[in-house]
Amino acid sequence: TKVLTYHLARHTFATTITLSNGVPIETVSQMLGHNSLKTTQHYAKVIDTKVSTEMSALQEKLLERNKDEEDTGDMKVMKLFR
C-alpha cells in the first residue's frame, strides 16, 4: 500500500480527478497554484494513454456516422429512381 503524501494527493487530484475528466490544463494549473504550465504538463504526461483511447473512440463514432450518412444517401438515390 502507498502512504498518501501531500505530493501523491496533488498528483492524484491533477491526473485522476481533473485532467482525465476534461478540465483544461490551464485551469488545473491555477487550481494547483503553479506559476508555469510546464509544471502542470508533468501531470498531463500521465494521461497520454487516455488521449489515445479517446481518439480511437472518436474515430469509431466518425466512421459510424459516415456509414449512416452513406446508407441514408443510398436510400435517397434509390427513391429517386422509383
MOMO-V77227 format. One record per pair of residues at least 12 apart in sequence whose ideal C-beta (glycine too) atoms are under 7 Angstrom apart, sorted by the first residue. I is the first residue (numbers start at 1). J is the second residue. Records with the same first field share a line. If there is no record, write none. Layout:
# MOMO-V77227
I->J ; J
This chain:
# MOMO-V77227
10->32
11->43
14->28 ; 32 ; 43
15->43 ; 46 ; 47
19->43 ; 44 ; 47
20->47 ; 50
25->37 ; 40 ; 41 ; 44
28->40
